[in-house]
Amino acid sequence: MKDKVVIFWFRRDLRLEDNVGLQQAVVSGYPVLPIFIFDSDILEKLEVKQDRRVDYIYQVLDAMNSVLHTHGSTLYIDYGKPLAIFKTIIALYDVQGVYCNRDYEPQAIKRDELIDSYLKDRGIQFNTYKDQVIFEKSDIVKDDSTPYTVYTPYSKKWKSLLAPQNYASVVVSAEHFYKTNPLKITDLEVLGFQKTDIIFEKPNLELEIISDYDKKRDFPALDHTTHLGIALRFGTISIRSCVAFALKYNEIWLSELIWREFFMQILYHYPRVVTDSFKPKYDSIIWRNNEAEFQLWCSGKTGYPIVDAGMRQLNETGFMHNRVRMITASFLCKHLLIDWRWGEAYFAQKLLDYDLAANNGNWQWVAGCGCDAAPYFRIFNPTAQTLKFDADLSYIKTWNPDYEKYIQIPIVSHEEARERALRVYKQAL
Ligand SMILES: Cc1cc2nc3c(=O)[nH]c(=O)nc-3n(C[C@H](O)[C@H](O)[C@H](O)COP(=O)(O)OP(=O)(O)OC[C@H]3O[C@@H](n4cnc5c(N)ncnc54)[C@H](O)[C@@H]3O)c2cc1C
């Protein structure tokens, strides 16, 4: 006879504590078999097989598995297409229900609909929960029930609806995991990936960073932001704990967490933004899309020290400071007139904290074509930005130390590029 279990499916919520869906699985009364699927559809798209994000997931799973072993349980991990894996699991266990937390990306929604329908046909309930955000879908809408497309009123409503129960942590009892022999995690190499230099450490809310975040966040050399992007992306930290901390210590940091949810709800309501400009008119821009210039931008060789420093930080570490993300992105779209989608795709390959909603929303914001975007005629001047935010050139010296030795002729002059961008944008709009 097959063992009766419920499944908890980990996705963007890789933690055993303060996890809504996991808690619901635990209180179902059945032993919980926790699973993770290395989705071949996602992994096959990653061209570079030394990917810090895959290694990060691998290390997180390994750490969770060790904790589960101490409770006499284990993580069931498989590689392949989720539907095929569910078929295998259902052949092995008498599954009483599947639990998971909701994911709002268009591909994830499709995947979940497929699994839901497969399970339903077999009389198994697919139970999904809100966990990766405080407010989801249409929790925050205008009085006429349409989605907000401007950040400030969205954020005001978000704050006005926030109540302590929205950010209270949930307790997950370890008593009810399915007891079984420990299983080892599939090696990275078996998945076709290699080890990287990333080391997973349990994410922390650092008071020293967050308490004066508002004063120091804009200066890239100070590196005074939390670097929690990857933890929020993969759910190794709970958004509820972040919001509770932000409310106590720094309202500006809270506003960043609200930006995250703002772009998530934009993607949910307007999935067309994955390929199209939020403002359709902007898809008439005639981009120059010069391949050679794109390569110079990617490799940090534009001759603009701050742009080059940012791209080199990204290439070396998988991180780039937010201020510099704005400068480099603006340089690509405006100075070089290269389609924002090219830059978005490059960042998606490189960023440790890559998140479809945030990356797309911010790229469109910079290019001017997004919701609540900067007006197209506001063009960042890399030199003025350097004087304002990296006056002693510390950031540039750290990431682009050659900038003085090999003075590079800038690939475009700021004034000419600015005029050209204004002309081309104006023609299209
Ligand atoms: C062109 C461009 C591309 C970007 N791509 C991404 C991306 O793929 N993933 C991503 O998480 N952020 C992205 N951002 C937003 C922002 O730059 C990063 O969230 C931030 O730099 C990450 O550093 P941190 O973890 O130290 O964040 P902190 O400054 O400590 O902020 C805390 C968290 O708030 C959220 N957050 C902060 N700013 C934003 C924002 N503008 N939009 C959405 N969420 C925000 C993130 O989850 C972040 O980790 C992008 C910004 C630009 C201009």
The ligand as an SDF file (V2000), in Angstrom:
LIG
                    3D

 53 58  0  0  0  0  0  0  0  0999 V2000
   17.6140   48.6070  -15.0140 C   0  0  0  0  0  0  0  0  0  0  0  0
   17.2810   48.0140  -13.6590 C   0  0  0  0  0  0  0  0  0  0  0  0
   17.0930   46.6420  -13.5300 C   0  0  0  0  0  0  0  0  0  0  0  0
   16.7470   46.0810  -12.2900 C   0  0  0  0  0  0  0  0  0  0  0  0
   16.5680   44.7200  -12.1910 N   0  0  0  0  0  0  0  0  0  0  0  0
   16.1820   44.1830  -11.0040 C   0  0  0  0  0  0  0  0  0  0  0  0
   15.9800   42.7880  -10.8780 C   0  0  0  0  0  0  0  0  0  0  0  0
   16.0940   42.0110  -11.8300 O   0  0  0  0  0  0  0  0  0  0  0  0
   15.6130   42.3060   -9.6450 N   0  0  0  0  0  0  0  0  0  0  0  0
   15.4440   43.1350   -8.5800 C   0  0  0  0  0  0  0  0  0  0  0  0
   15.1010   42.6580   -7.4850 O   0  0  0  0  0  0  0  0  0  0  0  0
   15.6060   44.4590   -8.6860 N   0  0  0  0  0  0  0  0  0  0  0  0
   15.9830   45.0110   -9.8520 C   0  0  0  0  0  0  0  0  0  0  0  0
   16.1970   46.3590   -9.9340 N   0  0  0  0  0  0  0  0  0  0  0  0
   15.8620   47.2200   -8.7850 C   0  0  0  0  0  0  0  0  0  0  0  0
   17.0180   47.5140   -7.8070 C   0  0  0  0  0  0  0  0  0  0  0  0
   18.1220   48.0050   -8.5190 O   0  0  0  0  0  0  0  0  0  0  0  0
   17.4400   46.2880   -7.0240 C   0  0  0  0  0  0  0  0  0  0  0  0
   16.3220   45.7080   -6.3850 O   0  0  0  0  0  0  0  0  0  0  0  0
   18.4460   46.6470   -5.9300 C   0  0  0  0  0  0  0  0  0  0  0  0
   19.5550   47.3310   -6.4640 O   0  0  0  0  0  0  0  0  0  0  0  0
   18.9310   45.3680   -5.2630 C   0  0  0  0  0  0  0  0  0  0  0  0
   19.8440   45.6740   -4.2700 O   0  0  0  0  0  0  0  0  0  0  0  0
   19.5260   45.3450   -2.7540 P   0  0  0  0  0  0  0  0  0  0  0  0
   19.0850   43.9380   -2.6540 O   0  0  0  0  0  0  0  0  0  0  0  0
   20.7010   45.7860   -1.9570 O   0  0  0  0  0  0  0  0  0  0  0  0
   18.2550   46.2520   -2.4990 O   0  0  0  0  0  0  0  0  0  0  0  0
   17.8070   47.2800   -1.3780 P   0  0  0  0  0  0  0  0  0  0  0  0
   18.0950   48.6380   -1.8840 O   0  0  0  0  0  0  0  0  0  0  0  0
   18.2920   46.9210   -0.0410 O   0  0  0  0  0  0  0  0  0  0  0  0
   16.2020   47.1020   -1.4500 O   0  0  0  0  0  0  0  0  0  0  0  0
   15.5660   45.9800   -0.8430 C   0  0  0  0  0  0  0  0  0  0  0  0
   14.7590   45.2050   -1.8270 C   0  0  0  0  0  0  0  0  0  0  0  0
   13.6880   45.9970   -2.3420 O   0  0  0  0  0  0  0  0  0  0  0  0
   13.4090   45.6080   -3.6750 C   0  0  0  0  0  0  0  0  0  0  0  0
   13.6460   46.7480   -4.5690 N   0  0  0  0  0  0  0  0  0  0  0  0
   14.4610   47.7970   -4.3600 C   0  0  0  0  0  0  0  0  0  0  0  0
   14.3820   48.6710   -5.3770 N   0  0  0  0  0  0  0  0  0  0  0  0
   13.5010   48.1650   -6.2540 C   0  0  0  0  0  0  0  0  0  0  0  0
   12.9980   48.6010   -7.5000 C   0  0  0  0  0  0  0  0  0  0  0  0
   13.3670   49.7590   -8.0620 N   0  0  0  0  0  0  0  0  0  0  0  0
   12.1190   47.8030   -8.1500 N   0  0  0  0  0  0  0  0  0  0  0  0
   11.7100   46.6400   -7.6130 C   0  0  0  0  0  0  0  0  0  0  0  0
   12.1460   46.1790   -6.4270 N   0  0  0  0  0  0  0  0  0  0  0  0
   13.0370   46.9340   -5.7510 C   0  0  0  0  0  0  0  0  0  0  0  0
   14.3540   44.4690   -4.0180 C   0  0  0  0  0  0  0  0  0  0  0  0
   13.7190   43.2540   -3.7360 O   0  0  0  0  0  0  0  0  0  0  0  0
   15.5100   44.7380   -3.0550 C   0  0  0  0  0  0  0  0  0  0  0  0
   16.2920   43.6180   -2.7900 O   0  0  0  0  0  0  0  0  0  0  0  0
   16.5750   46.9330  -11.1720 C   0  0  0  0  0  0  0  0  0  0  0  0
   16.7850   48.3100  -11.3070 C   0  0  0  0  0  0  0  0  0  0  0  0
   17.1320   48.8360  -12.5320 C   0  0  0  0  0  0  0  0  0  0  0  0
   17.3290   50.3400  -12.6570 C   0  0  0  0  0  0  0  0  0  0  0  0
  1  2  1  0
  2  3  1  0
  2 52  2  0
  3  4  2  0
  4  5  1  0
  4 50  1  0
  5  6  2  0
  6  7  1  0
  6 13  1  0
  7  8  2  0
  7  9  1  0
  9 10  1  0
 10 11  2  0
 10 12  1  0
 12 13  2  0
 13 14  1  0
 14 15  1  0
 14 50  1  0
 15 16  1  0
 16 17  1  0
 16 18  1  0
 18 19  1  0
 18 20  1  0
 20 21  1  0
 20 22  1  0
 22 23  1  0
 23 24  1  0
 24 25  2  0
 24 26  1  0
 24 27  1  0
 27 28  1  0
 28 29  2  0
 28 30  1  0
 28 31  1  0
 31 32  1  0
 32 33  1  0
 33 34  1  0
 33 48  1  0
 34 35  1  0
 35 36  1  0
 35 46  1  0
 36 37  1  0
 36 45  1  0
 37 38  2  0
 38 39  1  0
 39 40  1  0
 39 45  2  0
 40 41  1  0
 40 42  2  0
 42 43  1  0
 43 44  2  0
 44 45  1  0
 46 47  1  0
 46 48  1  0
 48 49  1  0
 50 51  2  0
 51 52  1  0
 52 53  1  0
M  END
$$$$
